[in-house]
Amino acid sequence: MTYVVTDNCVRCKYTDCVEVCPVDCFYEGENFLVIHPDECIDCGVCEPECPAEAIKPDTEPGLDKWLQINSEFAQIWPNITIKKDPMDGAKELDGEAGKYEKYFSPEPGKGD
């Protein structure tokens, strides 16, 4: 099992989760975070830290797409280990459906 970041992170990008990760397995895109599934130790400390509830265990049904997305972008985006401010408008976009299809950017973030 691993944890994955899902749709509700897009254009919110809260980073409370990266600060508690004991193995630094988060990677930063321009408007989204991902977890490297091969580095995640399945401890689960990140899940309750996400204000947008965008982190889920990959054992939940229907998360195959998110496991693939997390795996793919963790290979190319920079590592992030420190908390940053959320994106502008994060609260307003929290809970909006279809954020990945509407807003996702494949561009890398800045990392640490």
C-alpha positions in Angstrom: 0.0 0.0 0.0 1.0 3.6 -0.6 -0.8 6.9 -0.3 -1.7 9.1 -3.3 -2.6 12.7 -3.8 -5.9 13.1 -5.7 -7.9 15.7 -7.6 -8.7 18.1 -4.8 -5.1 19.1 -4.4 -5.0 20.7 -7.9 -4.8 24.5 -7.6 -4.9 24.3 -3.8 -1.5 22.7 -3.1 -1.6 22.8 0.7 1.8 21.6 1.9 1.0 20.7 5.5 1.5 17.1 4.5 5.1 17.5 3.3 6.2 18.9 6.6 5.2 15.7 8.5 6.5 13.1 6.0 9.3 11.2 7.6 10.8 10.0 4.3 10.4 13.2 2.2 8.4 11.4 -0.6 6.4 14.5 -1.8 7.2 16.1 -5.2 6.0 19.5 -6.3 4.3 20.5 -9.6 3.3 24.0 -10.5 -0.2 23.5 -9.0 -0.3 20.0 -7.5 1.7 17.7 -5.2 2.4 14.0 -5.7 3.7 11.2 -3.5 6.4 8.8 -4.9 4.8 5.4 -4.3 8.1 3.6 -4.1 9.4 5.9 -1.4 6.2 6.1 0.7 6.4 3.9 3.8 2.7 3.8 4.3 2.8 5.5 7.7 -0.3 7.6 7.0 0.8 10.7 8.9 0.2 12.9 5.9 -3.4 12.0 5.3 -5.0 13.8 8.3 -2.7 16.8 7.7 -4.3 17.6 4.3 -6.9 20.4 4.7 -8.4 19.5 1.3 -8.6 15.8 2.2 -6.8 15.0 -1.1 -4.5 12.2 0.2 -5.9 8.7 0.1 -4.6 5.2 0.6 -4.3 3.5 -2.7 -6.3 0.6 -1.4 -9.5 2.7 -1.8 -11.5 1.7 -4.9 -11.0 3.8 -8.1 -7.5 5.2 -7.3 -5.5 3.4 -10.0 -5.5 6.6 -12.1 -4.1 8.6 -9.2 -1.4 6.0 -8.4 -0.3 6.2 -12.0 -0.3 10.1 -12.0 1.6 10.2 -8.7 4.2 7.7 -9.9 4.7 9.4 -13.2 5.2 13.0 -11.9 7.2 12.0 -8.9 9.9 10.9 -11.4 10.2 14.3 -12.9 9.2 17.0 -10.4 11.4 18.4 -7.6 11.2 17.1 -4.1 9.5 19.3 -1.5 10.0 19.0 2.2 9.1 22.3 3.7 5.7 23.9 4.1 4.7 26.8 1.8 1.7 29.0 1.5 -1.3 27.4 -0.4 -2.1 28.7 -3.8 -4.2 31.8 -4.2 -7.9 30.9 -4.2 -7.3 27.5 -2.5 -10.2 27.8 -0.2 -12.6 28.8 -3.0 -11.6 25.8 -5.1 -11.6 23.3 -2.3 -14.2 20.6 -3.2 -14.7 21.6 -6.8 -15.3 18.6 -9.0 -13.0 17.8 -12.0 -10.1 20.0 -11.0 -7.5 17.7 -12.7 -9.2 17.9 -16.0 -9.9 21.7 -15.7 -6.7 23.0 -14.2 -3.8 20.5 -13.9 -0.4 21.7 -15.1 2.3 19.1 -15.9 5.0 21.8 -15.3 7.3 21.3 -12.3 7.1 23.4 -9.1 10.2 24.9 -7.4 10.7 22.3 -4.8 12.8 23.3 -1.7 
